[in-house]
Amino acid sequence: MAPTIIDSRALLLGAKHDGPIWSLNSEQLNINLLRFSTGEGIAPHTNDEVDVLIVIVEGEGALTLGDEERPIRTGEAALIPRGARRAIRCTSSALAYLSCHRRRGGLIPA
């Protein structure tokens, strides 16, 4: 099986909305590219299903885990454990990140 290679820069340049802009569901993984403008992001929530890896590909944001808020920026990654209360929001002109987790229902309807 050949690897799937995406051009995240091209996808981000063509993005016209906040939220998920690309998604790939393999047999074992869900991978999503999300983009948010200043002040926007994912509201606090708890995901009891899967651990999630996020990798910041553009911009800066604030990642909240439990009651602690931490800055996160381009090139950084975070492993968010299942069951953790979390949120993320853009603190720069744009924030884009890849999220990857064990397969479950995707963010973008097929």
C-alpha positions in Angstrom: 0.0 0.0 0.0 1.4 3.4 -1.0 1.5 6.2 1.6 -1.0 9.0 1.5 0.8 12.3 1.3 -1.1 15.6 1.7 0.0 19.1 1.0 -1.2 20.8 4.2 -0.1 24.3 3.0 -2.3 24.0 -0.2 -5.2 22.8 1.9 -4.9 25.7 4.3 -4.5 28.2 1.5 -7.8 27.0 0.0 -9.6 26.9 3.4 -12.7 29.1 3.4 -14.1 28.2 6.9 -13.0 27.4 10.4 -13.1 23.8 11.6 -12.2 20.6 9.8 -10.9 21.2 6.3 -9.6 17.7 5.4 -10.0 14.2 6.8 -8.7 10.7 6.1 -10.0 7.5 7.7 -7.8 4.5 7.3 -8.5 1.0 8.6 -7.0 1.9 12.0 -6.8 5.7 12.2 -8.8 9.0 11.8 -6.6 12.0 10.8 -8.1 15.5 10.5 -6.7 18.9 9.5 -8.4 21.7 11.4 -8.1 25.4 11.0 -9.3 28.2 13.2 -9.1 32.0 13.1 -8.3 34.3 16.0 -10.4 33.5 19.1 -12.0 30.4 17.5 -11.5 26.8 18.4 -12.9 23.7 20.0 -15.0 24.3 23.1 -14.2 22.5 26.4 -15.3 18.8 26.2 -14.3 15.4 27.4 -13.7 12.6 25.0 -13.9 9.2 26.8 -13.2 7.1 23.7 -9.6 7.7 22.5 -6.3 9.3 23.1 -5.6 12.1 20.6 -2.3 13.3 19.1 -2.3 16.9 17.8 0.5 18.5 15.8 0.4 22.2 15.3 1.2 23.0 11.6 0.5 26.7 11.6 0.1 29.5 14.2 -0.3 29.7 17.9 -3.0 28.7 20.3 -3.9 27.9 23.8 -4.5 24.2 24.8 -6.5 23.6 27.9 -6.2 20.3 29.7 -8.3 20.0 32.8 -7.9 23.4 34.6 -4.5 24.2 33.1 -4.1 26.3 29.9 -0.8 26.1 28.0 0.5 27.9 24.9 1.1 25.7 21.9 2.7 26.8 18.6 3.9 25.6 15.2 6.0 22.5 15.3 4.8 21.4 18.7 2.7 18.3 19.4 0.6 17.2 22.4 -0.8 13.8 23.4 -4.2 14.3 24.9 -5.3 11.3 27.0 -8.7 9.8 26.8 -11.0 11.1 29.5 -9.2 14.5 29.8 -11.3 17.6 29.7 -9.8 19.8 27.0 -10.2 22.8 24.7 -8.1 24.6 22.1 -8.4 28.1 20.7 -6.4 30.2 18.3 -4.4 33.1 19.8 -2.8 34.2 16.5 -4.2 35.1 13.1 -4.7 31.4 12.3 -4.2 28.1 14.0 -4.0 24.8 12.1 -3.3 21.4 13.4 -3.5 17.7 12.6 -5.3 15.5 15.0 -4.8 11.7 14.9 -6.5 9.0 16.9 -7.7 5.4 16.7 -10.5 5.0 14.2 -14.0 6.1 15.1 -16.6 8.2 13.3 -14.9 11.1 11.4 -15.5 14.8 11.7 -16.5 15.3 8.1 -19.5 13.3 6.8 -18.7 11.0 3.9 
